[in-house]
Amino acid sequence: IIPMRLYQYTCDPEGLLSTLPSIATGITGMMAGHLLLSRKTKEEKAFFLLLAGFAAMSLGNVWDWFFPFNKNLWSSSFVLYTSGLATMTLGATYYLIDVRKWDGKILFPFKVFGANAIAAFVLHGVFARFIGMKIGSGEEAQSLKGIFMDMGMTTGFSGEFTSLCYALLYTAFIYVFVWWLY
């Protein structure tokens, strides 16, 4: 609609047509929040979250046969499926933490990230730009992430495993900062 203002020069995955499905995703979160604020028992809340999540995920999976998942476009099948997964995750964690009172040490990192979610998001953005900056000049220039990936792959690890290790180390790096804030 707006000439010369495309996000990826050839298409805009975050344009007007993908805004409506993303709003629908937000509405599913508001519906879950409304359920959590209702007068139902905690067990009923957890059950309804799990049931609604399973129904949405199943519908999204069936809808995928006719209207395939497309994250860039936020297709309606993608929205149903991911909203269902998120709702089931919320229902399961609500059940374990608020109903069963399961509050072991294994949950502490999640508490730390949850208490500082905005700080973790901002730190990720700042550090991602720093780690993505190229070191050196010319064709030899490489980012810190690229150096890590090259080191992992030259030692015989697969690209997938090296990428997983990078993601885990990066998350641990962010965790140190949000733990200090906690």
N, C-alpha and C positions, 0 to 999 in steps of 0.2 A: 504494500500500500504506500509506503514512504520510499520513493526512489533513492538509490545510492545509500541506503541506511540498513543494509542487510548485515546480519551478525557474522555470517560465514561467507560473504561475498556472493554466494550463489543461492543461499536459502536462509531462512530465519527460523530456527527451531523453537524460538521463544516468541513467536508472533501472536497475532490475535487468535488464530484457530487453536493454538495450544494453551491459551490462557484460560478458556472455559473449563477444560478438563483439570487443569491445575487448581482452579477454584473448587471443583468438585472434590479433589483430594483434601483440600483444606476443610471443606464442609464435613467430610467423614470424620476428621479429627475433632471438629466441634461437636458432632453428634456423640462421639465417644466421651468427650468431656461432659456433655449434658447428662449422659447416662451415669457417669461417675458422681455427678452432683445430685442425682435423684435419691429418693428415700428408700430405694430397694436395699436389700441386705447385700453385704459384700460378696457373698457366694452367688447371689443372683446377678450382680453386676459382672463378675468374672465369667459366669456362664453365658450371659448375653453377649459379652465382648467376643468370647471364643466362638459362639454360634454365628454371630453376624460376620465376623472375620472369615470364618470358614465358608459361609454362604457367598460372600463377596469374592473371595479367592476362587471358589469353584465356578461362579458365574463368569469371572474374568477369564478363567482357563477355557471354558466352553466358548465364550465370545471370541477368543483368540483364533479359533478355527475359521471364523468368518471375517474377523477384523483383527489382523495380527498385531502382536505387541510391537510398539514402536516408542521407545523412551524419548527420542528427540522430539517427536510430535505429541507426546503424551496421549496416545490413542486411548479410547475409552476402555478397551480390554486391559491395557497396561494400568490404568487408574484403578479399575476394579480389583485386579490381581494384587497390586502393591498395597492398596488400601486394606485389602483383606489380610495380607501378611502382617502389616503394621498393627491392625486391630487384634489379630490373634497374638502377636507378640506382647501387646499391651495387656491383653486379657491374661496371658500366662504369667507375666511378671506381676501383675496386680494380684493374681491368685497366690503366687508363691510368697510375695512380700507382705501384702496386706491381709490376706486371709490366713495363710499358713504360718505367718510370722517368721519366715525363713530369712534370717538376716546374718548370714555367716560372713567370714572374712573374704570369701570369694566375691562378694558383691561390693566390697569397698571401692575398687577402681571405678565401678559404674556410678557409685555415689559421688566420687570425686569429679568425674566427667559431667554428671548430671547437675551438680551444684555450680559448675563453672562452664556450662555448655557454650555460652556466648564467648567467653574468653578463649576456650579451645578453638572455636570457629575462627576467631580473629587471628589467633596465633598461627593457626594452620595457613591462613591466607598470607600472612607476613613471611613465615618461614618457607612456604612453597615458592614464593618469589625469590627469596634469597638462595635457596637450594637450586632453583632453576637457572640462576645467572651463570653465564658461561665464563670459564676461567681460561686464560690464554688468548691467543689471537689466531686468526686465519682458520684453516681447516683443522688445526689441532685443538681449537677451543672446545671445551666440554663442561657440562654442568656437574655439580657434585652428585646428582642423581645418576647421570650418565656414567660417571666414574665408578660409582657403586655397582651399577648394573654390569658394566664391563668386567669389573673385578670378579663378580659372582659368576658370570658366564664363562670367563676364561679359566676359572678353577674347576669347571666341569658341571656346575649346577645348571638346571634348565632355566629358561627365561621366566617361566611361571613361578618357580620356587624362589628365584632371586627377587622377583617383584613382590612376592609374599613377604620375604624377609625384610625388604625395604619398607613395606607398609607397616609391618609390626614394629620395626625400629623407629620409624617416624612417629607412630602412635605413642610409643614409649617415651620418645623425646618430648612430645607435647604433654604427655602425662606428668612428667617431672614438673613442668611449669604450673599446671592446674592443681597438682597435689600441693605445691608450695602455697598456692592461693587458698586451698581448702584448709 
